[in-house]
């Protein structure tokens, strides 16, 4: 009997040793793709009729689409700084970006005033690097440069400030591929400018039969989205992002495209420039889901922290979006979201700011010149009917929410500095509309 027991015990030990070990949960690679100047209502998975993004549409079918994602400003430096730090513009202080003197008589020897990302604010790259991630960035926007503090935490930061084409980023990405495939998870930030003005007429989507100037500009804008979409598909396939990678696709702001008679961005806080796409594709894909809760660019960093197994950052104003990727988890409680736009375009050189609050179905915009504006985002998604006079108490509430948060929110004292700008850099900024 003892012999049988011994044999059975030995057999059980052998079977136990042969049993596969439970899978080790590997931290996913993380890729954040920012498409500069991309309006969400020009994407098919947000209801657009033109096939601007077939690949992203397929990606959306396996991910989470946020139907009400908002930027924190309407131009790149403050919005990107919020994305990087989970702080609002009036907290991180990146309000001006590249702002030139009001009068520039010569192209050479120009000087600019920089307000960089504060060193004390932890960025996405720094947060993930602390979890053992290798960190890479490739950017094309001339405001997203090391001098502006955006290289904080990246072991590899490549800037192409004169490029407007995805092929430049994809070429650099191909060079980095061996490093990306090396052992250990990585964080990759890509900032594309294909959609940013000046709009280029590109096959296969540009409609050359159009005769109306505005329609041609919009068709050119759309053709830029389609050209980039093809490039994103190539990168997704080549680097195997569908397997073990968390992919986030968003924008820093939208574009006016003739709405209210204007083009460009960085002048208002209306929906056409504040409403951004936000698509989260989990490792391996998942059940498609659409979320109607308001979210913000400040929520991206907390999301990356949770994906990397890190606790929430004490300074983060946003919150993780990971509960929306798991139907078993309760969604976060409702909250107000804010936006800020500094404007220094007065002839006398003085400054002013636009401010906005979104709470539930309502949006308030306040400004020194514009006065109070209030919109019901359900009844009036285009933000055309100002309800401020009819709803003074709601105006006061949303304004007070902003003022209260602005007063108590953590602020970083940034130090501006003057930097010489050469003729080529100045011409590039002028071409993109950053300099009049």
N, C-alpha and C positions, 0 to 999 in steps of 0.2 A: 504493500500500500504506500509506504513511504517512497518507494521507487517511482510509482506512478505520479505521486504528488510532485516529486522532484522533476520528472519529465514534463509534466504540465506546466510547472512554474518556469522551466527553461524555455518551453515553447511560447508561453505568454511573453516572456522577456524578449525573445527573438521577434515576435510579431509586433511588440511595442516599438522595438528599435526600427523595424521596417516601415512602420506607419508614417505616412508623410507628415512632416512638421506643419503646423498651421502657417498659412502664408504671412510673411512679414509685411506689415503695412508700410509702403514706401511713400515718402513725401513726394507729391507730384511735382513735375516741372511746372513752372508758371510763366505764361506768356501774356503780356498786356499789349494789345494793339490799339493805338490811338490814331484815328483817321481825322486829321485836322479839317475843320470847317464842314463836317458831315451832318446834314439835317436828317433826323430820323424819318421824317415823312417822305424822304426820297429813297426809301428802302422797301422792297416788296413785302418783307415780313412785318412791316408797319403799315401796309395797305397801299403802297405806291403801285401804280398800274404798269410802269415801265420795268423791264427786266434788268435793273441796274446791278443786282448782286445775286446771281443764281447760287454761287457757292455759299455766301453767308446765309442765304435763305435755307439751304440744306443744313447748314450748321445750326441754325435756329431751331430746326425740326428735332434736334437732339439736345437742346439746351434750354436755358431759362431766358426769356425775353422780358425785360422790364419796360412796360408801356409808358411809365411816367418817370423817366430819369431826367435829372436836371443838372446843368452845370452850375458853377458858383460864380461865373462871370461870363462875359461875352467876347473875350479874346484870350489868346494863348497863355501869356505868363501867369496871371492870377489863377486861371482855371487849371493849368498843368501843375502849378505849385500845390493847389488843393488836392488834386489827384495823388500827388506824390506824398503829401504830409497828413492828410485827413484834417486839414485846418481850413477855415474860411479865409478869404483874402484879407480881411481886416485883422486877422490873427497872424498870418505868416508874413504879411507886409509886402508881398510881391505884387505891387499895384501898377507900376509904371513900365516895367520891362525896358525895352529900348525906347527911350523918349529923347528926341533930339532937341536942340535949342530951337526956339521959334524961328529964328532967321539963320540960315546957313548960306553964307556967301560963296564958300568954296567947298568942293567935295573933299579935298584933302585936308587933313588936320582937324576934322570934325570931332567933337567930343560928345559923349553920351553919359547919362546918369543912370547907373544900375542900382536896382534894389533886389539883391539876390535872395534865394531861399536861405533862411537863417540856419547857420550851422548847428544850432541847438535843437532844431526840429528834426525828428527822425523821419527819414524818407522810406519809401517802399524798399529800395535796394538795401539800405542799412538794416531794416528790420529783417529781411530775408537772409542777408549775409550773416546776421547773428545766429541764424538757425542752420548755418552751414551751406547755404546756397551760393553757387557761383553766379555772379551778377554781370549782365551784359546790357548795353543800350546802343541803339542806332537811331539817330534822329536827323530830321531834315529841316526843322523850323529854326530860323536864325536866332530866335529867342531862347531856344532850349540848348544852351551851351554851358560849358564848364564855368565861364565867367558869371553866369546867373545862378550858380549853385546847384544846377540840375545833375551834375556828375557825382554828387554825394553818394557814397556807398557802392558805386559801380567799379568793378575791377577792370572792365573794358567799356569805355564810353567813346563812341564814334559819332562825330557830327559832320553832316554834309549840308551846311547852311545855304548853299547855292542850288541844291537839287530840289526838283519838284516831281521826281519820277520814282516809282517803286523799284525800278530795275537797279537803282543805286543801292538801296537798302538790301535788296535781294542778293546783289553781288557780294556785298559785305557779309551777309548772312551765310552765303556759300563758303566764304573764307573761314568763318567761325564754326562751321558745321563740325569739324573734328573735335573742337573743344566742347561743343554742346553735347556731343555723343559720348564724351568721357564720363567716367564714373561720378555719380553724385548728382543731385538735382540742381537745376539752374533756374534763374529768373531772367527773363528777357523782356525788355521794353522796346517797342518799335513805334516810331512816330512818322507817319506818312503824310506827304503834302500833295498828293495827286489831285485832290478835290479842291484845294485852295486856289484862289485866283492868282494870276490871270488864268481863266478857264481855257483849256485846250481842246480842240475838236479832234476826237479820237475814234477810230473804228473799234468795235463794230456798231456802237450804239449811236454815234452822232448822226443826226438827221440833216443831211446837207440840202434837202429840198425846202427847208424852212426859209421864209423870206423875212419874217418879223425879227428884228434885232434882239428883242428880249427872249423870244422863244429859242433863238439860236444860242444865246448865252446859257439858258437853262439846259438845253440839249447838250452843250459842251460840258457843263457841270456834271450832268448825269453820265456822260461818256467817261469822265474821270473816275467815277465810282466803279463803273464796269471794268475799266482797265486795271484798277487796283484789285478788284475782286478776283480776277484771273491770277494775279500775282500771289495773292493770299492763298489761293488753292494750291499753287505750286509749292509754297513754303510749307503748308500744312501737311501735304503728302510727303515731301522730301524729308522732313524732320520727324515724321511720325507723331504729330501732335494729337492725333485721335486716340492714342493708346494710353499714355500716362501723363497727360498734360492738362492743366487747368488753363483754358484760354478765355480771356476777357477782351471783348471788342467794344470800343466806345469812341467818343469824340470829345474834344475840348469845348466846342461850341458849334452852333449852326451857322447859317448864312441867310441874309435877307432876301436875296434873289428877287428883287423888285417889290417885295411886300412893303406897303406903306410908301411906295415910290423910291425906295433906296436899295442899294446893293452893298455887299460887304458885311462887316460885323464890327463889334466893339463900340457901338454908339448907343445901344438901347439894352433893355433887359426883357424884351418881349419874347414870346414863345419861339419865333422862328430862329432866334439865336441862342435861346436858353434850353430848349428841348433837345436832348441828345440821345442817340441810341445807346443801349447797354445790353449786351448779349454775354451770358456766362455759359460756357460749354465745359461740363465737368469731364474728368478723365474717363475716356471710353464712351462718352455720351451718356444719355439718360432719357428719362421720360420727358417729353417737351412740356413746358409750362409757361404760362404768361402771367405776369404779376402786375396788378394795377396799383399797388401801393406806391406812393411817391418815394423815390430814392435819389441819392446824390452822388457826385463824383467823390465826395469825402468818404463814401462807404467802401471804396475799392481797397484801400490799405487795410482796414480791419478784416476784410474778406480774405486777403492774402495772408494775414497773420494766422487766422484760424486754419486755413488750408495747410499752412506750414507747421501747425501744431504749436503756435505761440499764443500766449494770453493776450487779451486786448491791451493796447497801449494806453497808458494813463492820460496821454494828451490827445488821443484820438477823439475828434468830435463826431465822426461817423460810426457806423456799426456794421458788423459782418452781415453779408447777404447770404451766407451759407445756409441759414434756416430755410430759405426759399428753394434750395436745391434738394431738400429732404422733406417730402410731404408729411412725414411723421412729426416734424418739429413745428411748434407754434410760431407764427410770424411775429416780428417785433411789434411793440406798441406804436401807435401813431405818434408823430412828432412834427414840428415845424422845420422847414428848410429855408436857407437864406442864400442871397446872392448879393454881389457888390461890384460896381464898376466905377473906377476912378476916371475922371475926364479932366484933362487940362488943356482944352482946346479954345479957351477964350482968348480974344485978341489982347487982353490986358495981362495975360499970363496967369490969372488966378485959377484955382482948382474948384472942382465940385464933384459930387458923387451921386450915383444912382444906387438905390437899395431896394431889395425885394424880399418878400416873405411868401412862402407857399405853405398853406396849412389846409389839409383836406382838399376840398374842391375850390378853394379860394386862393387868389394871388393878389398881393398888394405890391405896387411899385411906388416909391417915393423919391422925389428929386427936387432940388432947389428951383429948377425952372419948370419942370413938368407938373409939379404938384402931385397930389395923391391920385392914384389910379387903382381901381379895384375891379377884378374880373372873376366871374363864375366860370371855372374851367370846364364844367360839364355842359352848361347851356351855351357857353361862348368859348369854345376851345381856341378860336383864332384871336382871342383877346381884342375884340373890337368895341365892345359896349362897356364904357366906364360906369361902374355902379357906385362910385365913391359918394356921390351926393345922396343917393338913395339909402346907403348903408353906412352912415358915419360911425356907428359903434363898432362895426366889423373893421373898418379902416383903422380905428384907434387900437383895436386889439392886435391886429397884425403888425402895425407900426410899433406898438409897445413890446411885442414879442421880439422884434428885431433889436430895439434899443436895449431891452433887458439883457439879451444874450450878448450884444456887443459890449455892454458895460462889464459883465462878469466873466466873459470868455478869456481864456489864456491868450496872452499876446506876446509875440517875440519882437524884441527891439532890433530891427534890421538896420544895418549901416549902409547907406548908399555910397557909391564911389564913382568918380569920373574915370572914363576909359577912352582912350583915343580910338577913333573909328576910321579905318582907311577908306579910300574911294570905292573899292570893290564892295566892301561890306555895306556902305551907304547906298550904293546903287541897288544892291540886292534887297535891302529893306524898302526902298522906294518902289521897286517892281512889285513887291508883295502887298503894297498899300499901307505899310507901317509908318511911312513918312510921306507927308504931303509935298 
